[in-house]
């Protein structure tokens, strides 16, 4: 009888990475909590006082003991909420969300305990410990994730995966994995129905055999993950047996459904009669979430206009001194549900740029529908700098405040571009266009038209306020180190 592994095999790099996270979290929590105590009370160690009306409790406790208990509790709750779970560390926003949830709940429970026991704990102590600790924990994870991404780019710290399924479906899954440079999966081979007849998939991944050769391929390649991409020839009985055999080897089994570009919050697995059925929620284009998004746009754009007003003044002077003409450029774009609006930018070209466009169309470096020139003769000296760092787009904060645009959304298209849209591309107009979006933080002008549409449609159907904040943060990094900006 084959021995059964009780849990998936934990790889050495997973154990090492988890250890680094534990040590980092512990150091951050200790420094934060005892730092808050030091700032609040200095080198003295006062006692936590009991409120006058609760003197019957008759006990006292030093702040150092409270700090030790808080450190222990913080580390325990971070572990309880699985913030270092190997399935979420290094990818996605779930890791950050769990850290935030765990920390807020800890201090909520701490506040309740203080209230019930009538303890007089210094407010400054708590107000320093919670936000500073939370920020440092998130920053620490962000640093480790950058380190992990660098390792994965060089081929390390990833899972060796085999694809199992029909050739077409395996090629689609492989392309999706290879597109994400931060993915924890490294596809090392595939098993198809035709087996070695296929030799390689279209993206160069070697075919190691047919469906029946999967266990032999796992053993020979030291793979730790098998991804089932889908095949009619693999029935329920074969699938069950395969699951048992992989379990005995400690190898993970991942089933890739034929669903693409659908975010996790819209997917719900619900067992029905023993079947793990996947329910997919419809995308929402109105309601409370959109009201919250609009409120965020108004507050953020209004604040941005106020804080950046000196920058607007300086750029206005520079643009007008660089070349004759107005500082601002207005252009008609297509917005929500096909409604046209006037989009504002700092002028980065000569005033007769539109008249010169026709003579430059055959020189386009764009992706077919979008016209782009890496060395556009119409761009002014100041305009080239504005474009490189996206400063020419700052006046779009006015359009956001007015309600024509959003901070985050699909790229605002021109009318003649919309005329070339296919049926799918028109779905980009179901939400307001944005100053930034997935297209801007994923390569901008270097993207193909198909990739631009795919990213915009993904955003349209899966957006969230948390996701918007993440995109805004990634935009700041993209502006500092511009790629594909011309």
Secondary structure, DSSP 8 states (H G I E B T S, - for coil): -----SS----HHHHHHHHHHHHHHHHHHHHHHHHHHHHHHTT---EEEE-GGGGGG---EEHHHHHHHHHHHHHHHHHHTTTT-TTTTTSSSHHHHHHHHHHHHHHHHHHHHHHHTTEE--HHHHHHHHHHHHHHHHHHHHHHHHHHHHHHHTT-SSEEEEEEE-HHHHHHHHHHHHH-TT-SEEEEEEE-SSGGGT-B-TTS-BEEE-GGGHHHHHHHHT--EEEEEE-TTS-HHHHHHHHHHHHHTT-EEEE--S--S--GGGEEEEEETTEEEEEE-----SSHHHHHHHHHHHHHHHHHHHHTHHHHHHHHHHHHHHSSS-SEEEEEEE-GGG-EEEEEEE--B-TTHHHHGGGGGGG--S-SSS---TT-TTB-HHHHHHHHTTGGGTTHHHHHHHTS-EEESS--B-HHHHTT--TTGGGGGGS--EEE-TTGGGTGGGS-HHHHHHHHHHHHHH--HHHHHHHHHHHHHHHHT-SS--
